[in-house]
Amino acid sequence: MTKLIIILLSAVFINNYVLSRFLGICPFLGVSKKLDSATGMSLAVIFVMLMATAATYPIQIYLLNPNGLGYLQTIVFILVIAALVQLVEIVLKRFVPSLHKSLGVYLPLITTNCAVLGVTILNIDEGYTFLEAMVNSLGSGLGFFLAMVMFSGVRSVLEKADVPKSFKGLPITLVAAAIVSLSFLGFGGVIENLFA
């Protein structure tokens, strides 16, 4: 049980895919202007991460590895993720059209979101069991959610700040993202010592 808690907390804070591994930057910078779209995107990413792991892990372990087809991992995983994203898009378009519209082009981009693909591949590379892989995926999704919500708050403050003209727009956004990312470095020692 302790190992699962460590995997979960590490995925959220230490190995945060956006702030520590710098995966999934496109939606992080593109959708984090408003809290509601950041939350909607994050919930969609959490769902896709969990479902992608639940689908790709058995495919890798029981189909690709035994038949010597491990080299097809990336292609197969992207196809599975694409199918799941299409499912999410259909559901959002039907039941939450306002969120679907606010996410715009970023929703289909979950298909190529390297954070989702990275989680599914790293679950295999780390040698996690199925349960550990699911916990890591949940933690990674929650970490993505935390980063998006935090950065949405930072960006709302930046909109009202008196920023020098040369830093307006993308430059100040990148500086703020770097500072938020630095804030997560301190969690490394805390979680390691918590379970020592």
C-alpha positions as a Markdown table, in Angstrom:
| # | Residue | x | y | z |
|---|---|---|---|---|
| 1 | Met | 0.0 | 0.0 | 0.0 |
| 2 | Thr | 2.9 | 2.3 | 0.8 |
| 3 | Lys | 4.3 | 1.8 | -2.6 |
| 4 | Leu | 1.0 | 2.8 | -4.3 |
| 5 | Ile | 0.9 | 6.0 | -2.2 |
| 6 | Ile | 4.5 | 6.9 | -3.1 |
| 7 | Ile | 3.7 | 6.3 | -6.8 |
| 8 | Leu | 0.6 | 8.5 | -6.6 |
| 9 | Leu | 2.3 | 11.4 | -4.7 |
| 10 | Ser | 5.4 | 11.2 | -6.9 |
| 11 | Ala | 3.3 | 11.4 | -10.1 |
| 12 | Val | 1.4 | 14.4 | -8.8 |
| 13 | Phe | 4.3 | 16.4 | -7.3 |
| 14 | Ile | 7.8 | 15.1 | -8.1 |
| 15 | Asn | 7.4 | 13.6 | -11.6 |
| 16 | Asn | 4.6 | 16.0 | -12.7 |
| 17 | Tyr | 4.4 | 15.5 | -16.4 |
| 18 | Val | 3.9 | 19.2 | -17.2 |
| 19 | Leu | 6.1 | 20.9 | -14.6 |
| 20 | Ser | 8.9 | 18.4 | -14.2 |
| 21 | Arg | 9.0 | 16.4 | -17.4 |
| 22 | Phe | 7.7 | 19.2 | -19.6 |
| 23 | Leu | 5.2 | 16.9 | -21.5 |
| 24 | Gly | 1.8 | 18.3 | -22.4 |
| 25 | Ile | 2.9 | 21.9 | -22.7 |
| 26 | Cys | 0.6 | 22.7 | -25.6 |
| 27 | Pro | -2.7 | 22.4 | -23.7 |
| 28 | Phe | -0.9 | 23.8 | -20.6 |
| 29 | Leu | -0.1 | 27.0 | -22.3 |
| 30 | Gly | -3.2 | 27.0 | -24.6 |
| 31 | Val | -6.1 | 26.2 | -22.4 |
| 32 | Ser | -5.0 | 27.6 | -19.0 |
| 33 | Lys | -6.3 | 31.2 | -19.5 |
| 34 | Lys | -9.7 | 30.4 | -18.0 |
| 35 | Leu | -10.3 | 28.2 | -15.0 |
| 36 | Asp | -13.4 | 26.4 | -16.5 |
| 37 | Ser | -11.6 | 25.4 | -19.7 |
| 38 | Ala | -8.5 | 24.4 | -17.7 |
| 39 | Thr | -10.6 | 22.2 | -15.4 |
| 40 | Gly | -12.5 | 20.7 | -18.4 |
| 41 | Met | -9.3 | 19.9 | -20.3 |
| 42 | Ser | -7.8 | 18.4 | -17.1 |
| 43 | Leu | -10.8 | 16.1 | -16.4 |
| 44 | Ala | -10.7 | 15.0 | -20.1 |
| 45 | Val | -7.0 | 14.2 | -19.8 |
| 46 | Ile | -7.4 | 12.3 | -16.5 |
| 47 | Phe | -10.1 | 10.2 | -18.2 |
| 48 | Val | -8.0 | 9.6 | -21.3 |
| 49 | Met | -4.9 | 8.7 | -19.2 |
| 50 | Leu | -6.8 | 6.2 | -17.1 |
| 51 | Met | -8.6 | 4.6 | -20.0 |
| 52 | Ala | -5.5 | 4.6 | -22.2 |
| 53 | Thr | -3.5 | 2.8 | -19.5 |
| 54 | Ala | -6.3 | 0.3 | -18.9 |
| 55 | Ala | -6.3 | -0.5 | -22.6 |
| 56 | Thr | -2.7 | -0.2 | -23.6 |
| 57 | Tyr | -1.2 | -2.1 | -20.6 |
| 58 | Pro | -2.9 | -5.5 | -21.4 |
| 59 | Ile | -2.2 | -4.9 | -25.1 |
| 60 | Gln | 1.5 | -4.5 | -24.4 |
| 61 | Ile | 1.8 | -7.4 | -21.9 |
| 62 | Tyr | -0.5 | -10.0 | -23.5 |
| 63 | Leu | -0.3 | -9.2 | -27.2 |
| 64 | Leu | 2.8 | -7.2 | -28.2 |
| 65 | Asn | 5.5 | -8.6 | -25.9 |
| 66 | Pro | 4.6 | -12.3 | -26.3 |
| 67 | Asn | 4.5 | -12.0 | -30.1 |
| 68 | Gly | 7.7 | -10.0 | -30.4 |
| 69 | Leu | 5.8 | -6.9 | -31.6 |
| 70 | Gly | 7.1 | -4.5 | -29.0 |
| 71 | Tyr | 8.4 | -2.2 | -31.7 |
| 72 | Leu | 4.7 | -1.4 | -32.6 |
| 73 | Gln | 4.1 | 0.1 | -29.1 |
| 74 | Thr | 4.0 | 3.7 | -30.1 |
| 75 | Ile | 1.8 | 3.2 | -33.1 |
| 76 | Val | -0.7 | 1.0 | -31.2 |
| 77 | Phe | -0.8 | 3.3 | -28.2 |
| 78 | Ile | -1.5 | 6.4 | -30.3 |
| 79 | Leu | -4.3 | 4.6 | -32.1 |
| 80 | Val | -5.9 | 3.6 | -28.7 |
| 81 | Ile | -5.5 | 7.1 | -27.4 |
| 82 | Ala | -7.0 | 8.6 | -30.6 |
| 83 | Ala | -10.0 | 6.3 | -30.2 |
| 84 | Leu | -10.5 | 7.4 | -26.6 |
| 85 | Val | -10.2 | 11.1 | -27.5 |
| 86 | Gln | -12.9 | 10.7 | -30.1 |
| 87 | Leu | -15.1 | 9.1 | -27.5 |
| 88 | Val | -14.5 | 12.0 | -25.1 |
| 89 | Glu | -15.1 | 14.5 | -27.9 |
| 90 | Ile | -18.4 | 12.9 | -28.9 |
| 91 | Val | -19.6 | 12.8 | -25.3 |
| 92 | Leu | -18.6 | 16.5 | -24.6 |
| 93 | Lys | -20.2 | 17.7 | -27.9 |
| 94 | Arg | -23.4 | 15.9 | -27.0 |
| 95 | Phe | -23.7 | 16.6 | -23.3 |
| 96 | Val | -21.5 | 19.7 | -22.6 |
| 97 | Pro | -21.4 | 21.7 | -25.8 |
| 98 | Ser | -20.2 | 24.9 | -24.1 |
| 99 | Leu | -17.1 | 23.1 | -22.8 |
| 100 | His | -16.6 | 21.4 | -26.1 |
| 101 | Lys | -16.6 | 24.8 | -27.8 |
| 102 | Ser | -14.3 | 26.4 | -25.2 |
| 103 | Leu | -11.7 | 23.6 | -25.6 |
| 104 | Gly | -11.8 | 24.0 | -29.3 |
| 105 | Val | -8.8 | 22.6 | -31.2 |
| 106 | Tyr | -7.1 | 21.5 | -27.9 |
| 107 | Leu | -9.5 | 18.7 | -27.3 |
| 108 | Pro | -8.5 | 16.7 | -30.4 |
| 109 | Leu | -4.9 | 17.5 | -29.5 |
| 110 | Ile | -5.2 | 15.2 | -26.5 |
| 111 | Thr | -4.5 | 12.5 | -29.1 |
| 112 | Thr | -1.1 | 13.9 | -29.7 |
| 113 | Asn | -0.6 | 15.1 | -26.1 |
| 114 | Cys | 2.8 | 13.6 | -25.3 |
| 115 | Ala | 1.8 | 13.5 | -21.6 |
| 116 | Val | -0.8 | 10.9 | -22.3 |
| 117 | Leu | 1.5 | 8.9 | -24.5 |
| 118 | Gly | 4.3 | 9.4 | -22.1 |
| 119 | Val | 2.3 | 8.0 | -19.2 |
| 120 | Thr | 1.3 | 4.8 | -21.1 |
| 121 | Ile | 4.9 | 4.2 | -22.3 |
| 122 | Leu | 6.6 | 5.0 | -19.0 |
| 123 | Asn | 4.2 | 2.7 | -17.1 |
| 124 | Ile | 5.6 | -0.2 | -19.2 |
| 125 | Asp | 9.2 | 1.0 | -19.0 |
| 126 | Glu | 9.1 | 1.4 | -15.2 |
| 127 | Gly | 7.9 | -2.2 | -14.9 |
| 128 | Tyr | 4.7 | -1.3 | -13.0 |
| 129 | Thr | 2.1 | -3.9 | -12.4 |
| 130 | Phe | -1.4 | -3.1 | -13.8 |
| 131 | Leu | -2.5 | -1.6 | -10.4 |
| 132 | Glu | 0.6 | 0.5 | -10.1 |
| 133 | Ala | 0.3 | 1.7 | -13.7 |
| 134 | Met | -3.3 | 2.8 | -13.0 |
| 135 | Val | -2.3 | 4.6 | -9.8 |
| 136 | Asn | 0.6 | 6.3 | -11.7 |
| 137 | Ser | -1.9 | 7.3 | -14.5 |
| 138 | Leu | -4.3 | 8.7 | -11.9 |
| 139 | Gly | -1.5 | 10.6 | -10.2 |
| 140 | Ser | -0.2 | 11.9 | -13.5 |
| 141 | Gly | -3.7 | 13.1 | -14.4 |
| 142 | Leu | -4.1 | 14.7 | -11.0 |
| 143 | Gly | -0.7 | 16.4 | -11.5 |
| 144 | Phe | -1.8 | 17.7 | -14.9 |
| 145 | Phe | -5.0 | 19.0 | -13.2 |
| 146 | Leu | -3.1 | 20.7 | -10.4 |
| 147 | Ala | -0.7 | 22.3 | -12.9 |
| 148 | Met | -3.5 | 23.6 | -15.1 |
| 149 | Val | -5.6 | 25.0 | -12.2 |
| 150 | Met | -2.6 | 26.6 | -10.5 |
| 151 | Phe | -1.4 | 28.1 | -13.8 |
| 152 | Ser | -4.9 | 29.3 | -14.6 |
| 153 | Gly | -4.8 | 31.3 | -11.4 |
| 154 | Val | -1.4 | 32.7 | -12.1 |
| 155 | Arg | -2.5 | 33.7 | -15.6 |
| 156 | Ser | -5.6 | 35.5 | -14.3 |
| 157 | Val | -3.3 | 37.6 | -12.0 |
| 158 | Leu | -0.9 | 38.3 | -14.9 |
| 159 | Glu | -3.8 | 39.6 | -17.0 |
| 160 | Lys | -4.3 | 42.4 | -14.4 |
| 161 | Ala | -0.6 | 43.0 | -13.7 |
| 162 | Asp | 1.4 | 45.9 | -15.1 |
| 163 | Val | 3.9 | 43.9 | -17.2 |
| 164 | Pro | 6.6 | 45.7 | -19.3 |
| 165 | Lys | 5.6 | 45.9 | -23.0 |
| 166 | Ser | 8.4 | 43.6 | -24.0 |
| 167 | Phe | 7.2 | 40.8 | -21.7 |
| 168 | Lys | 3.5 | 41.0 | -22.6 |
| 169 | Gly | 1.9 | 37.9 | -23.9 |
| 170 | Leu | 3.9 | 34.7 | -24.4 |
| 171 | Pro | 7.2 | 35.9 | -22.7 |
| 172 | Ile | 5.5 | 36.6 | -19.3 |
| 173 | Thr | 3.5 | 33.4 | -19.7 |
| 174 | Leu | 6.7 | 31.4 | -20.1 |
| 175 | Val | 8.4 | 33.2 | -17.2 |
| 176 | Ala | 5.4 | 32.4 | -15.0 |
| 177 | Ala | 5.4 | 28.8 | -16.1 |
| 178 | Ala | 9.1 | 28.5 | -15.2 |
| 179 | Ile | 8.4 | 29.9 | -11.7 |
| 180 | Val | 5.5 | 27.6 | -11.1 |
| 181 | Ser | 7.7 | 24.7 | -12.3 |
| 182 | Leu | 10.4 | 25.7 | -9.9 |
| 183 | Ser | 7.9 | 25.6 | -7.0 |
| 184 | Phe | 7.5 | 21.8 | -7.5 |
| 185 | Leu | 11.2 | 21.1 | -7.1 |
| 186 | Gly | 10.9 | 21.2 | -3.3 |
| 187 | Phe | 8.5 | 18.3 | -3.2 |
| 188 | Gly | 11.2 | 15.8 | -4.2 |
| 189 | Gly | 12.9 | 15.8 | -0.8 |
| 190 | Val | 9.6 | 16.0 | 1.1 |
| 191 | Ile | 8.1 | 12.9 | -0.3 |
| 192 | Glu | 11.3 | 10.9 | -0.2 |
| 193 | Asn | 11.7 | 11.7 | 3.5 |
| 194 | Leu | 8.0 | 11.2 | 4.3 |
| 195 | Phe | 8.2 | 7.4 | 3.7 |
| 196 | Ala | 11.9 | 6.9 | 4.7 |
